[in-house]
Structures are given as C-alpha cells and as structure tokens.
Amino acid sequence: MEMSIRLLAIELYRAQQNVARIAAQIEALPVSSSAGTRSALFEELRQAEAEFKLLRKMLDDKKNSSFPAHPPGSPRSR
C-alpha cells in the first residue's frame, strides 16, 4: 500500500511519540523492577525505534522521489 507524504508524516509522528512514551516508561521504572519487566520494555523500545526508522526512511524516499533534483527553469536544468 502506497502512502501519501501526509499520511507517512502522521504515522512518523505517532511512531516518534510511541518511542518517547516507552523511553519515559523505562526511565520511570523503579530500581526494584524485575529484569523481565525491564527486558520487555527495552525490546518494545527496540521495535518502536525500528518502526520509526523505517517510516523516516519511507518518508525521506517519498519526498526525494516527489520533487525533482533540479526544478524546470533552474540554472542547472538549462
């Protein structure tokens, strides 16, 4: 499914917020929390960061393919 730049930007923002939310949860964990809880949150953060990076790349690629490197009428296109 091909997404528009606007929809990709919205999804990227949501992914960024999710990464920030999980990071805040990790920071707020009490020192006494179990290793399993800590490990699960770090895995969730890893997956959220991977999704964010993928969406960022998709948006960058979409922007680069949507705009010509040298618009018509620019000095380099002559």
Residue pairs with C-beta under 8 A, 6 or more apart in sequence:
3 11
3 58
3 62
5 59
5 62
5 63
5 66
8 55
8 58
8 59
8 62
9 59
11 55
12 52
12 55
12 56
12 59
15 48
15 51
15 52
15 55
16 52
18 48
18 51
18 52
19 45
19 48
19 49
19 52
22 41
22 44
22 45
22 48
23 45
25 41
26 38
26 41
26 42
26 45
29 37
29 38
29 41
70 76
70 77
71 77
